[in-house]
Amino acid sequence: MADGSFGEALLTDLREFLDSSPDCFLVSDYHSHQYLYVNDTTCNMTGYSREELLEMEASKLTLQRRE
């Protein structure tokens, strides 16, 4: 494999796995609390689009507060 292609393939496989999961997966930045990734189940369960979720802070959906 060429440099980087293994890592790219791994990320693609991981994204496909998470998107097909019946569980919600959300990844947020530790400092900004901005969502970096949300899966399809999260969108379906919250009623927000992926774009809407990626623009909001984690505190909008959780009881987590910024300190």
Secondary structure, DSSP 8 states (H G I E B T S, - for coil): --TTHHHHHHHHHHHHHHHT-SS--EEE-TTT-BEEEE-HHHHHHH---HHHHHHSBGGGTSS----
